[in-house]
Amino acid sequence: MERNTVVTGDTLTVLRTLPDEVFAVGVTSPPYNKGERHKGWLVGNVLYDKATDRKTEKAYQEEQIEVLNEVFRTTRPGGSFFYNHKIRWDRGVLLHPYEWVAKTRWVLRQEIIWHRGIAANIRGWRFWQVEERIYWLYKPRYDNDLIGPELPSRHALLTSLWQFRPDDDPRHPNPFPIELPTRCIASILDGKLGFVLDPYAGIGTTLVVAKLLGCDYFGIELSPEYAKMAEERVANAYSEKARVAQELDLHRVELTFKERKANGLSKPPSRRKIAPSQRLIP
Ligand SMILES: C[S@@+](CC[C@H](N)C(=O)[O-])C[C@H]1O[C@@H](n2cnc3c(N)ncnc32)[C@H](O)[C@@H]1O
């Protein structure tokens, strides 16, 4: 397989052609299977170039399970995958991503709340939904490795509530704010290099972060137009360095958990002093 490319095609079809155990970390947000039918009161229908977002819920969930299992196969033992999704309702019935994430081969390390600070639907059927979920999925290194290695304090301190405003970008209906994949990749790689995957790459936000961190990347995207934009963005990754650097700057603490415990300090650590282990490429 060729590294540092964005392949245009259907993700499941492309994933099936990839070798086993190559990726260290991945981040993605799939289509949510609701955009074309349900329009929000604040935002218009989410319409992608090429992809249809109108499957039966059963077919959609089965496909997502297959995609996640293919990502599992292509991920190295000890690797992680961050899967962004959200709670949806279909005619009053709640659909929770946990329903299908739990049926995959992954160990579910954590459900992170992404506080977006903005709701798509402002009717009062429910409290305005301003959050989405990010599932931190982990591939065990050996049988029963259900806990995995400890996350260094400088990343764990960022908590399970992530607050990022969505990006408003005329090129794509819903790209990641670049801080989001930065947080995922930097926390897992912790300054090391690794091969990064985004199987629904859109306009390449995850891939830009990978490049800025000096990592190889691989993206899959159905729309040739988005794939082309992703390639162009990666080629100009330097122009997006400032926001990535700002996010990396948050990944530091004065004293690690272990150092605090050794010193008998009970208060939670504050952010300071220890230089971030992540370095952007010069
Ligand atoms: C939520 S967007 C991802 C946006 C991306 N995180 C970014 O920052 O640009 C989902 C993307 O999946 C693509 N897509 C939908 N179905 C696909 C499929 N079967 N295979 C590959 N890509 C697909 C859509 O075209 C869309 O760009």
PDBQT file of the ligand as one rigid body, heavy atoms in Angstrom, charges set to zero:
ROOT
HETATM    1  C1  LIG A 301     -18.297  13.513   8.619  1.00  0.00    +0.000 C 
HETATM    2  S1  LIG A 301     -17.481  13.594   7.089  1.00  0.00    +0.000 S 
HETATM    3  C2  LIG A 301     -15.775  13.527   7.557  1.00  0.00    +0.000 C 
HETATM    4  C3  LIG A 301     -15.133  14.890   7.627  1.00  0.00    +0.000 C 
HETATM    5  C4  LIG A 301     -13.661  14.837   8.025  1.00  0.00    +0.000 C 
HETATM    6  N1  LIG A 301     -13.492  14.414   9.405  1.00  0.00    +0.000 N 
HETATM    7  C5  LIG A 301     -12.989  16.178   7.823  1.00  0.00    +0.000 C 
HETATM    8  O1  LIG A 301     -12.457  16.736   8.781  1.00  0.00    +0.000 OA
HETATM    9  O2  LIG A 301     -13.035  16.696   6.699  1.00  0.00    +0.000 OA
HETATM   10  C6  LIG A 301     -17.751  11.990   6.428  1.00  0.00    +0.000 C 
HETATM   11  C7  LIG A 301     -17.102  11.801   5.059  1.00  0.00    +0.000 C 
HETATM   12  O3  LIG A 301     -17.276  10.453   4.671  1.00  0.00    +0.000 OA
HETATM   13  C8  LIG A 301     -17.399  10.406   3.258  1.00  0.00    +0.000 C 
HETATM   14  N2  LIG A 301     -18.041   9.114   2.934  1.00  0.00    +0.000 N 
HETATM   15  C9  LIG A 301     -19.347   8.785   3.026  1.00  0.00    +0.000 A 
HETATM   16  N3  LIG A 301     -19.538   7.491   2.703  1.00  0.00    +0.000 NA
HETATM   17  C10 LIG A 301     -18.318   7.000   2.407  1.00  0.00    +0.000 A 
HETATM   18  C11 LIG A 301     -17.862   5.720   2.020  1.00  0.00    +0.000 A 
HETATM   19  N4  LIG A 301     -18.698   4.696   1.845  1.00  0.00    +0.000 N 
HETATM   20  N5  LIG A 301     -16.535   5.557   1.809  1.00  0.00    +0.000 NA
HETATM   21  C12 LIG A 301     -15.659   6.590   1.968  1.00  0.00    +0.000 A 
HETATM   22  N6  LIG A 301     -16.047   7.816   2.344  1.00  0.00    +0.000 NA
HETATM   23  C13 LIG A 301     -17.350   8.036   2.558  1.00  0.00    +0.000 A 
HETATM   24  C14 LIG A 301     -18.234  11.645   2.931  1.00  0.00    +0.000 C 
HETATM   25  O4  LIG A 301     -18.039  12.042   1.582  1.00  0.00    +0.000 OA
HETATM   26  C15 LIG A 301     -17.701  12.649   3.948  1.00  0.00    +0.000 C 
HETATM   27  O5  LIG A 301     -16.711  13.469   3.398  1.00  0.00    +0.000 OA
ENDROOT
TORSDOF 0
